[in-house]
Amino acid sequence: MPYQRIEHTADIRLKVWGKTLEELFSDAMQAMSNIIKEVEVESSNIKRNITLKAGDATTLLISFLSEVLLLSHTNKEVYNKVIFVEFSETELKAKIEGVKVNQFDEDIKAVTFHEADVVKNKEEEWETNLVFDI
């Protein structure tokens, strides 16, 4: 899973990248989920649906991660797999899979727009920085 944790004084900061935009979204969700609580990838028995629209890829990513975070907190679940049914830079329909947990290892309060900018880099991969408010 391509992501790197970057030092930050008060929050959790990551650099995430992927060969495709879908891969970037998937890796960002898995990175966030691993921060909340690491679970076995094979143990997915809960399925949820997400449908979102946004003005651009950055807003869509932050909205997607925020929705996953909300579902995690609301249902006391951690999601470790995503299947995109429909996907573009401005909208998505996805099925996420995960497991119930008793507690979280880290309590992420919010996914912020601070430093987020989904772009293609020199290697033609999609990347962004993410800052999670803890």
Secondary structure, DSSP 8 states (H G I E B T S, - for coil): --EEEE--SSSEEEEEEESSHHHHHHHHHHHHHHHH----TT---EEEEEEEE-SSHHHHHHHHHHHHHHHHHHHTEEEEEEEEEEE-SSEEEEEEEEEE-S--SS---EEE-TT---EE-TTS-EEEEEEEE-
